[in-house]
Amino acid sequence: MSTPRTATKRSTARPDDSPFDFNLDAVEAEADLTPWMVHWDGRRWEFEHAQALDVWGLMESAEQGDIGATVGIFRLALGKEQWADFRKIRMPQYKMTALFRAYREHCGLAEGESAASSGS
């Protein structure tokens, strides 16, 4: 019987001018991240572009299902201060549906596409 050969893993040293494989600091948005302005209840509201939202907050919201994800997107897009005021206003469901549809369109997201997705 012959003894099976085992492959040895070789470690390749990185040259000093190449200390990483991917520079995330150099990545820039492919879309124009202009905030979205909405008029509601006599006030102007500024929603941050969906592609600029913190992905960790989006993923936590997505764990709550579709409604939780939608609420999470708007909570993050408005920021703490605006969200607190926005949340005080009674919101009929048909208006929330229209708001989300228009926000998704502004951000260039297809129907059913998550704000956390790459969009590509």
C-alpha positions as CSV (number, residue, x, y, z in Angstrom):
1,M,0.0,0.0,0.0
2,S,1.2,3.5,-0.8
3,T,0.9,6.4,1.6
4,P,-1.4,9.2,0.4
5,R,0.3,12.5,-0.2
6,T,-1.0,15.5,1.6
7,A,-0.9,18.9,0.1
8,T,0.9,21.5,2.1
9,K,-0.6,24.9,2.2
10,R,1.9,27.5,1.1
11,S,1.8,31.0,2.5
12,T,2.7,33.7,0.1
13,A,4.2,36.8,1.5
14,R,2.5,40.1,0.4
15,P,4.7,42.8,-1.0
16,D,4.9,45.9,1.2
17,D,3.0,47.9,-1.4
18,S,0.0,45.5,-1.4
19,P,-1.1,45.1,2.2
20,F,-4.7,44.3,1.5
21,D,-6.8,42.6,-1.2
22,F,-9.7,45.1,-1.3
23,N,-9.7,48.8,-0.4
24,L,-13.2,49.5,0.9
25,D,-12.2,53.0,1.6
26,A,-11.9,53.7,-2.1
27,V,-15.4,52.4,-3.0
28,E,-17.8,55.2,-4.1
29,A,-21.5,55.1,-4.7
30,E,-22.6,54.4,-8.2
31,A,-25.8,56.5,-7.7
32,D,-26.4,60.1,-6.9
33,L,-27.1,60.0,-3.2
34,T,-29.2,63.2,-3.2
35,P,-31.7,63.2,-0.2
36,W,-35.4,62.9,-1.0
37,M,-37.6,65.8,0.1
38,V,-41.2,65.2,1.1
39,H,-44.0,67.6,2.1
40,W,-46.3,66.1,4.7
41,D,-48.6,67.6,7.4
42,G,-47.4,71.1,6.5
43,R,-43.8,70.3,7.0
44,R,-40.8,69.5,4.8
45,W,-39.1,66.1,5.6
46,E,-35.6,65.1,4.3
47,F,-35.1,61.4,3.7
48,E,-31.5,60.2,3.3
49,H,-31.0,58.2,0.0
50,A,-31.6,54.5,0.6
51,Q,-28.1,53.5,-0.7
52,A,-26.5,55.8,2.0
53,L,-28.3,54.2,4.9
54,D,-26.4,52.1,7.5
55,V,-26.6,48.5,6.4
56,W,-26.5,47.2,9.9
57,G,-29.7,49.0,10.9
58,L,-31.3,47.8,7.7
59,M,-30.5,44.2,8.4
60,E,-31.8,44.4,11.9
61,S,-35.0,45.9,10.6
62,A,-35.3,43.2,7.9
63,E,-35.4,40.6,10.7
64,Q,-38.8,42.0,11.6
65,G,-40.3,41.1,8.3
66,D,-41.6,43.3,5.5
67,I,-43.4,45.9,7.7
68,G,-40.4,46.1,10.1
69,A,-38.1,46.5,7.2
70,T,-40.2,49.4,5.8
71,V,-40.4,51.1,9.1
72,G,-36.7,50.6,9.6
73,I,-35.8,52.1,6.3
74,F,-37.9,55.3,7.1
75,R,-36.5,55.5,10.6
76,L,-33.0,55.4,9.3
77,A,-33.7,57.7,6.3
78,L,-35.2,60.4,8.5
79,G,-32.8,60.1,11.4
80,K,-33.6,60.1,15.1
81,E,-34.9,63.7,15.4
82,Q,-37.1,63.8,12.3
83,W,-38.3,60.2,12.9
84,A,-39.6,61.1,16.4
85,D,-41.7,64.0,14.9
86,F,-42.8,62.0,11.8
87,R,-44.0,59.1,14.0
88,K,-46.3,61.4,16.0
89,I,-48.4,62.1,12.9
90,R,-51.2,59.7,12.1
91,M,-50.3,57.9,8.9
92,P,-53.0,56.1,6.8
93,Q,-51.7,52.9,5.2
94,Y,-52.5,54.1,1.7
95,K,-50.2,57.1,2.2
96,M,-47.4,54.9,3.6
97,T,-47.7,52.7,0.6
98,A,-47.5,55.6,-1.8
99,L,-44.6,57.1,0.2
100,F,-42.6,53.9,0.1
101,R,-43.3,53.4,-3.7
102,A,-42.1,57.0,-4.4
103,Y,-39.0,56.7,-2.2
104,R,-38.1,53.4,-3.8
105,E,-38.4,55.1,-7.2
106,H,-36.3,58.1,-6.1
107,C,-33.6,55.7,-4.9
108,G,-33.6,53.6,-8.1
109,L,-34.8,50.4,-6.3
110,A,-36.9,47.9,-8.1
111,E,-40.1,46.6,-6.5
112,G,-39.2,44.0,-3.9
113,E,-35.6,45.1,-3.9
114,S,-34.1,45.7,-0.5
115,A,-32.5,49.1,0.3
116,A,-29.5,47.0,1.6
117,S,-28.9,45.4,-1.8
118,S,-26.2,46.5,-4.1
119,G,-28.6,47.8,-6.7
120,S,-26.4,46.3,-9.5
